[in-house]
Amino acid sequence: MRDVAVVGFTQSESVRRERDRNEVEILIPVIHELKTRAGITSEDLDFVCSGSSDYLAGAAFAFVSGLDAVGAWPPLCESHVEMDGAWALYEAWVKIQMGYADLALVYGFGKPSMGDLPLTMALQLDPYTTMPLWPDAVSIAALQARLCLEGGVLSERDMAEAAARDRRNALDNPNAQVAGDFRAEQILSEPYLVSPLRKHDCAPISDGASAVLLAAGDRAKEMCERPAWIRGIEHICEPQELGVRDLTRSRSTEIAAEKAGVGAGKVDVAELSAPFSHQEILVERALGLGSDTEVNPSGGALAGNPIMAVGLSRIGEAADRITKGSANRAVAHATSGPCLQQNLVCVLEG
């Protein structure tokens, strides 16, 4: 296996509605900043991979326009995943492992404010039995939360404390969309949005983008004083049908964590992209994190949720803490699909 590291990370601010810029215009300064910091040009890149969703833009092959942010010339080896940028990073990591690249640019971007995101997400449900009912994403998550509550897996206070922690941590993150010093009691006194979920239990709808630079071996050491080495990465998918899997646990996260080697050492920092407070608790437990692990120092998805970039940002945030020396070992998590259907786990070390 080749040693591969994150050597650069940039992101835009997460905002509820970007009024003046389209998706590409949001992405351009993010990629430009990344290349400027690394001191490279597009000619230095061996591979480029992006993550986005044409359903957000409402047009086929809308992702192609994202290449305008990279530059149409010189021609590049390029690929795309119709998923969060974290899965684009996985593809780039595989490309480097196969020896086809030494330096790869990965980016994710989305502008969900152009449509009705909770309803758009219904398109990822079973097309025969569930999607025709058009259940919105918040209602689907609320059903999962109710199962967890009724089964004694967690409590509303647990959910409130997770939300309060993330919003409090986000006070130190200039790119966060939602931040504040809240107490669990305050959150529990608020009305339900979709019972048993309150507004604070749900990730905000965010426009935004992020980008990561991957490098192999000596190239990584040349580009970064303290690279964040990817020591393990895995993603596991569960069945699409909600009724055939246990929604009160995240089995795919458990398997991915085991295969990625999360339990092989102490975890200093964990960045989780679960978009609902109860899902964050399920992921935290599935990863087997201890009380000495700092969870979501950036605020996580509950503080800013630029869809198709939020998972990639978790990897970038975790890597950033290793690069700056505040952590030696970190875990990043990304999710896709309803009720934590597919999960990616990435272990990074200094």
N, C-alpha and C positions, 0 to 999 in steps of 0.2 A: 504493500500500500504506500502511495506517495503521501508525504506530509503536505497538507493544504491548510492555509490560514486565511482568516479575514484580515485584510491589511488596510481597509478603508470603509467608512460608513458615513452617509449623509442622508438627511430626510428633510421634508418640508414641514411647516406647521400643519397640524390637523385643525381644519376649520369646518364649521357646519355647512357653509355654502360659499364656494369660491365663485364670486359673481363676475369677475373680470377676465379670468383665464380658463382656457379649456384644459383637458387632461395633459396634452403635450406641453403646453406653456407652464403647467405646474411642474412637470418633470424636468424641463430643460435646465433650470438653475441648480437642481439637485445633482444631476449628472455633471454639469460643468464644475460645480464646487468639488465633487469627488475627484475628477481628473486633475483639477488645479492643485488640490492638496497632495495628491500622489505624484504630481509632476510628470504626468503622462499625457499622450494624445490618443486618439482613436486608432492610430497606426500601431500602437503598442499592444493593443488588445488581440488576443487569440480567439476569444469566444465571447459572445454576448447572448444573454438569455433573459427574457422578460416574463412577468406574470401580470395578467389583467383579465378583464371579462368583457366580451363584446356585448353582453346583455345589459351592462351598465350604460354603455354608449348607445345601445339600440341600433347598432349597425354591424353587418358582417365584416370581419377582418379589420375592425377598428383598431386593433392592437398594432397594425402595421405603421400607423401614424406615429407611434411611440419611437420608432427608429429615427425620426427627424431630430429627436433630442440627442441621439448618439452621433448622427452625421451620416449622410448618404454616401460619402466617399472618404476613405477608400472602402471597397467592398469588404464585408466582414462575414465570418461564419456566425450565423445567428439562429436562435430558436425561440420558441414561445410556449408557455403553458397557460391554459385557461384556468388558472388557479392563483392562489397567493404567491407572491414572489419568493416565499420560503421554498416552494417546490421548484422554482426556477433555479434557486441556489443549489438544490439537490442535483438537478440535471447538470449544472456547471461543475459541481464537485465530481460527478461521475465522468464528465468529459476530461477533466484534469487527470483523474485516476487512470483513464485509458491512454494517457499520453498525447492526446490531441491538442492540449492547451497547457500553458503555464500561467497565463494571466487572463482572468475572466471578469467581465462586468455583469452584474445581476441587478435588475431593477423591477419594482412593482409600482403600479399606479392605479388610481380609480377616482371617479367623480360621481358617487352615488346620489348626490343632490339633484342630478338631472331627472330622476324618476322617483318612484315609490320603492325604496329599498326593501322594506319588510315583505312586500308583495312580490317583488322581483325575485327574492330568495326562494319563493315557493317553486320556482322552475327547477330547482335541484332535487325536489321530492319525487317519489315514485310517480311516473307519468300516467299510470293507469288507475291507481287507487287513491292517491293522496293529492297530487298536484291539481286535478280538476276541481277540488274543493276550495282551492286558493287560500289555504291557511297561512296567515302571515308569520314571519319568523319569530316575533315576540310571543305570539300565542303558542307556537310549537314549543318554545323554550319554557313557557309557563307550565305547560303540561308536564315537562320533565321535572321542573322544580317542585311541582305538586307531588309527583311520585316520590321524590327524595324526601320531602317533608313528611308525607304520610308513612313512608317506610322507616322513619327515624334516622335516616342517613345524615341529615343536617338540620339546622333550625333557621328560622328567619333571622335570628340574632347573628348566627354564623355568617349569613349572607350580608347583613348590614355591616358587620365588622370588616369583611373583605372589601366591600365597596368603600368604606370610610378609609381604610388603609391605603388603597390605591389612589383615591382622590387627594389624600394628604401627601403621599409621596410625589404626586404630580406637581405639587407646588414648586419643586426644584427643577421641573422640566419645562423649558420655554416653548417646546413644541406641542405640549399637551393642550387639548381642547377644553377639558373640564378638570378643575382642581379646586381644592378648598379644604379647610380644617373642619371636618364634620365628625360628629360623634354618632355611634350606633343608635343611641336613643333618638336623635334627631331624625335619622333615616326611618326608623321604625314608626315614627309618628306621622309620616307622610302617607298620602292616599295611594292605593294600588294603581298601577298603570294597566296591567293585566294580571289579575291575582294568580299567584302570590308575589308577582314581581312589581317592585316600585321603580320609579324612574332611575334611581341610583343603582339599581341592580342590572341595568342594561347599558351596554356600550353606546356611546353617541354615534350618530351618523356623521362620518367625516370624509371630506375631500382631502387627498394628499398623495404623496409619493415618497419612496425611499430607494436607496441604491447601495450596493455592497460590492467591494472589490475583493476577489479571491486570487491568491497567488500560491505557487507551489515551491517547496524547498528553499533553495538559496535565494530565489527571486523574492520570496516573502521576507527573508532576513535583510535583503538589500533595501526593500521598500518601507520597512517598518521596524523600529527599534525593539518593540515588544509585540510580535504578531499574536493573534488569538488563534491557536491551532485547533482545527476541528479533529477531535479525538474519537468521535462517534456520531453517527447520524443515521436515522431510520424513520420511515413513515409506514404506518399500518392503517388499513381501511376496514371498517366494519360494514355489515349489510345496510343497504339503503332503506329497507323497510323498518319503520320505527318499532313495529310490534315483535320483531324477531331478535332483538338484542336488549340487554339489560341497560336501561337508561339511567340507573342509579349508580353506575360506575363507568369509568372510561377504560375499558379493557384494551382498546387499541393503544392508548397512551402507556398503559402498563407494559405491553409487549415491546413497544418502540423504546421505552426507557431501558428495559432489560437488554435489548439488542444493542442500544447505543452505549451502554455501560455507565448509566447514571449512578448506580450504586457502587461503583468501583472506587469512589473516593468522596471526600467532603465537598459539598456544593456550597460555594460562597454566595452566589447570586443565581436567582432563577427569574427569567422573564417569560410570563405566560400570556397568551393571546386569546384566552377564552372570553367571549363577548358578553357573558352573563355571570353574575356573582356566584351562583350555585355551580356553574360549570368550572369556574376558577378553582373552587374548593375541590371538586372532583378530580381535576387535573393535578392539583397540588398533592392530593393523596395518592394518585396513581403514580406520580414520580417518586413517592416515598421521601419527600423533603423533610428535613429535621427542623426543629425550632431555631437552630442557629443559622438557617439559610435566609438571606434577605430576599423577599419575594417582591417582584415588580417595583424596584426602586424608581423606575421611570413613570410608574402609574399604570402600565399595561394597557390592555385594550379598553378597560373601563374609563380611562382618561383620554383616549384618542384612538379612533378605530378607522383609519384610512383603508377601507376594504381593498384587498389585493396587494396591500403593502404592509399591513399590520403585523403579519407573521414574520416577514423579512426584517421589519424594524425590531422585532424582539431579538432576532439573531444579532442584528447590528448593535443594539443597546447592550446586550450581554458581552459582545466582543469589545465594545468601547470601554467597558469597565476593566477588562483584562489588559487592554492596550495602555490604559492610563495607570494601571498598577493597583487599583482598589480591590481587585479580585484575582485569584489565581485559577479558580475553576468555576465555570458557570454552565447553566443549562438554559436553553431557549426552546420555546414551544410554539407551534403553529397549529391551527385547526382549520378544517374545511368541512362543509356539509352540515346538515341539521343535527343538533344534539350531540356534538362532538363525534361525528361519523368517522372522519379521518384525521389522524394526528401525526405530526412530525416532531421529533425530539432531536436536538443537536447539543452535543457536549463540547465545550470549548475550554482550552487550558492555555495558560501563559507559558 
